[in-house]
Amino acid sequence: MSFRFTTAGESHGPGLVTIVEGLPAGLELDRETLDSDMARRQLGHGRGGRMKIETDQVEIRAGVRHGFTMGGPVAALVANRDYKNWDERMNPWPIEGEIPPVTMPRPGHADLVGMWKYKHDDLRPILERASARETAARVAAGAIARAFLTAVGVTVRSHVTQIGSVVAPERDDLKIDDFEGVDDDPVRCLDSETSAAMVEEINVLRKKNESLGGTFEVRVFGLVPGLGGHISWEDRLDGRLAQAICSIQSIKGVSIGQAWDVAGRPGSAAHDEIFHSEERGYYRETNHAGGLEGGMTNGMPLSVRAAIKPISTMTKPLRSVDTATKEPAQAHKERTDSTVVPAAAVVGEAMICLALVKTYREKFGGDHMDDVLAAIDAYKERIGWR
């Protein structure tokens, strides 16, 4: 069963669109739940002025009737409220007069290479699509995908583990309940002392006109074993998850489980030993592998970690070159955030949701949610999964 999604739209255009294809009929969607995910993407200490303008909501335009999917593609729109201030610069149709081109590319951004690639003499067409504003459409698609995962008993959560130089204590024992209230924290960190230090780090560096990167973790609970595959490189779930996360703007690294830690350990301290009891069936006492072995889920909670670089649009621009004159210049400056790590973690959840729904659809198929649930139950019975 094929499952895919795509997005369209620009940062300051009329809106962002996503189309999600391959969902079964009979999947219940809740408007408030979808909008809740959109609101979570806008959270986090260190966000900029754009978040004061936008109040993102998901407008379903196709594929849903009376709260249930019909089996066809689901189309959703996230309007850009700020478009009214950019109508001339981003109007789809010709306008009277000329708009001055943007010609000072930002180091670390898609600006310069995009100009070369698409033969533009103006950065605007590049920076508009390359902007992380596009992730609003991904979160809308991910919220729809999350509804499917919730229906099959899967829970996806995230938390921030580092902002700048401040690192949260390592937690290998996290359960679903530990994430209660994470969205109420100013930086979505699970440790209150670390959270306060992260806020202070943001405040100090913001005054110095700096931007900050960091790391976050997405954890997934309730996955059945055997999602993904070892037969083909395209089937290996760790590869799919890494691609999904690294496709997010500014992400520079991803790891599954304790990847960088186990790289320096002997094998006896790196792998998760297997046990069995009548009460629990097969189980592990550790989860160094982060829920994946041989490209497949193994029944343990999935752990995906990501590193995101500092935002490349800075309040004190870096040195660049004016592409019109080839003379030294300061890089282009627009509204920006000091850090987006808390929001990036929510985008990470969305991308993980989308990647996991694809594997569920491939493995269990089904034209209606009842067919999907019956197939999952039959599989669990066959392998004795509890």
N, C-alpha and C positions, 0 to 999 in steps of 0.2 A: 504494500500500500504506500503510494507516494505521498510525502508531506513536505511542503516547502512554504517559504514566505519571501516577500520582497517589500522594499520600502521605496517611496518616491517623495520628493519635496526638498526644499531648501530652507536654510535657517530663517531668512526673513521673507520668504515667499508666502503665498496665501495659506498654506498649510502643509502638513505631512500626511502621507497616505501609506497604509500597509494593506497587503492582500495575503491572507493565510489560506492555503489550499491543502486539502487532504484530511480535514477533520470529518469524523463520522456524524451522521444525523443524530439528533436527540441529546446533544451535549448542552447542558443548561449553562447559560451565561447570566451573570448578575451585573447590572449597570454600576451599582455602587462599588462592587468589588473591583471592576475594571478601573474605575476612576481612582480608587484608593491606591492602586499601583502607580498610576500617573502622578499622584500627589507625592508618593514616596520618592520618586525620582527627583523631585524638586527640593528635597530636604538637605540639610547639612550646613554647619557653620562654615563660612567662607564662600558661600555662593554670591553671585553678583546681582546687578540690577535687573537682568532679564527675568529672573524668577519673581520679581515684584510685579511684572507686567503680565506674564502668562499664568493662567489657571487651567492647566491641561485637562481635557476631558476626551473620552473616546466616543466618537459619533459613529455608530454602526450604520453603514450604507447598503450592505448586501449580505446575504447568506444566513440571516437570523430572522426567525419569525416568532413572536410572542415569547421571546426569551430562550429559544432553543435553536441550535444549528439545524439547517435543512439538508446538509450533505454537500452543498456547493461551496465555492470560495467565499470566505468572509472578508468583506472590505470595511476598513475603518479609517476615519479621518480624525486628525488632531489639528485643530485650527491654530494658526499663529495670530494671536491678538495684536502683536507688534507690527503686523503687515501694514496696517493703516499708516504707520510712520515711514514705511519703505516703499510705498506704492510706485513712485516714479522710478526708483532704483531697481525694483524687482518686478515691475509689471510684465506680464507675459507678452504684451503687444507693444509695437513701436510707440514712442511718445514724442512730443514736440521738445525741441532743445536737446542738449547733450548733457550726459552725466559724466563728470570727471572720473577717469579711470583710477583704480587703486594700483600702485606700481611699486610698493615697498614690501617685498615678501618677508614673512616672519621665519626666523630660524626655528626648526623643529616642526614646522607646519607643512601642509601639502602645497602651499602657495607656489613656490618657484617651479618645482618639478611638474606640477599640474599645468602651469602656463606653457612649459615646453611641450608636454605631452599632447595637450588639446589645442595648441596654437592660438592661445589667447594673448592679447596685449593688456589685459585687465585681470587683476586677481579675483574680482568679484565672483565670476562664475565658479571658480575653484573653491574659494573659502566658504561660499554658501552651502555647497553640497558636502564639503569635507567637515563642516562644523559638527560638533557633538550634539547640536540641536536635533540632528537626525535620529538620535537614540530615543527621542520621544515616540517615534513610530515603532521602534524595536520593542519598547516597553509595552506599547499597546498590543503588539503581536504576542509578546511574552505573557501578557495578562490573559489573553485568550488561550494560549497554550497551558498556562497554569491551571485554568479551569479543567482541562482534560486530566492533568496530573492529579489534581485534587480528587477527581471522580474515581481514579484508580488507586487512591490511597497513598499518593506521594506528596511530600511536603518539601518545599525549597526555601531556604533561609540564607541570609548573608550577614557579615559583620566586618567592620574595619579593623585591621590588625596593625597598621602603621600609617602615620602621617608625618612627613618630614623625617626628623630624627627620632621621633617618639614611637616606641614599639610596645604593643600590648603583650602581657604575659601569655605564653603558649598554653593552649587548652586542647587536650586530646580527648577529653571526656564529654564534649558538648552534646546535649540532648535537645530535643525540640523545645522543651519548656525554658531552656536557658536563653532563648531568643525573645522571650516575652518582654515587650517594652523596648526593644532595641531601636525602634523608630522614634522613640521619645528622647533618645540621647542626641545631643547636638552634633555628634560626629558618627553616630551609629556604632559605637564601640561598646563591648560587653563589660569592660572594666571601668568603673567610675573614676578611679584615680588617673588611669591612663587617659581617659576622655578629657578630663580637666587639663592635663598636660598637653594634649593635642590641640585643644582650643587655644591655649596660651601660645603654643608654637605658631599657630595660624596668625594670631593677633600680632605677634612680634614680627614675623616675616612679612605680613601684609604692610606694616608700617615702613618696611624697607623696600617696598615695591617688588617683592618676590612672590613667586607662585610655588606651590608645594605638591609633590606627588606622594605616593604611599602604596600600601598593599591592602587587599581585602580577601576574604574567603567566602565561598559559596558552599553550603552543606546541604545535602539532599538525603532525606529519610524516607524509607518505605519502598525502595526500588526492588524489583524482583531480580534474582540472579540471572545472568545469561543475556542481558541486553548488550548489543554490539556483536563483535565476532573476532575470531583469530584467523579466519581463512584468507581474507583479503585486506590489504592495507586500508582500503576505503571503509571497511566495516569496523575497524578498531575504534572503540568509543573514545579512548583517550585522545586519539588524533582529532576526532570530531569536536570534542570539548575544547581542546587547545585552539583549534581554528576559530571556533565560535567566540571564545574569549579574546583572542588576539585580534579579532576583527573590530573590536571596540576601539574607538578613537583614543589615542594616547597610551594604550596598553602596550607594554614592551616585553612582558614575560608572563609565563603561566607554568604552574606545577600541579601535579596530581598527588595528593597525599603529602607525605613528608619527603618529597623527591630529593631536595638538596641536602637534607639531613642524612638520609639513608645512603647517599652517594659516598659518604665517608665512613660508613659502618661496615663491619664484617657481616657476611650473609646471615649468621645466626641471630643478629640483632636488627636485621632489615626486613625479614619476611614474617608474615602473620600465620602462626601455627594453627592447625586445624584440629578441632575437637568434636565429639559427638556425645549426646546423651538422649535418653528417651524423652525427657521433658522438653529439651530445646532443639533437638535435631542437630544438624551441623552448625558449628559456631566458631568464632574467633575471639580471643581475649585481647588482641591488639588490632590496630587498623593503620599500620604504617603505609600500606598500599593505597589508602584513600578510597577504598571501595572498588578498585579495578584491578583485575589480574588478567593478563593475556588479551587485553583489549575488550574485556567483558566485565560487567558488574558482577560482584561476588556476594552480594547480599548485605554487605556492611555499608554504613553511611558513606555517601560520595563526598569527597573533599577536593575542591578545586580552588587554587590560590592564584592571585594575579598581582602583577606589579604595574603601576601606572605612573608615567613620568609627569613632571610639573607641566601645567598648562603653558602652551607656547605663546599665547597672547598675554603680554605682560604690561602692567601699569607703567613701568619704566622700560620702554622698548629696547631691545638689543640692537647691535649694529647690523646693518644690511646694506643693500645696494638698490638704488632706484632703477628699475628695469627700463624706464623710458630714457634716462640720461646716462646710465652706467656709472653714476656718481655715488659716493658714500651717502648713506641716509639712515635714519632710524627706521626700524621695522614698523609696519602698519599697526595701528592700535584701535581696538573696538572695545565695547563693554566686555568684561571678563570676570572670571571667578578667581579667588585666591587658591582654592583647591576644590576638586570635584570627586575626591575619593569616596565619600559617603554615597553620592549619587551613582558613581561608577559601579559600586557594589550592587545596587538595584538593577542597573543595566546588565550586570553580570548574571544576576538571577534570571532575567528575561532570556538571555542567550542560552543559558543552561536549560531552561524550560523548553525552548524551541528545539534544541538538539536532542533532548530526551524524548519529546513527543515523536520526533522523527523515528527514533529507534523503536518506540512502542508500536507505532503504526506499521513499521516494517515487520515486526515480529508477530503481532497479534491480529492485524488487519481489522475487518469488521466494518460494515456499512452503517450500523447503528451502535450506539453506546452499549446496548444490551448484548450485542454480539461481541464487542470488545471485552466486556466484563466476564462473559461466559468463557471466552478463550483464555483469559488470564487465570480464572479459577481452575480451568482444566489443566493448565500448565503447572500451577502450584500443586495441584493434586498429584500430577505425574512425578514431580521431583520431590514431593514430600516437604514442600516449603511451608513454614509456619510463621 
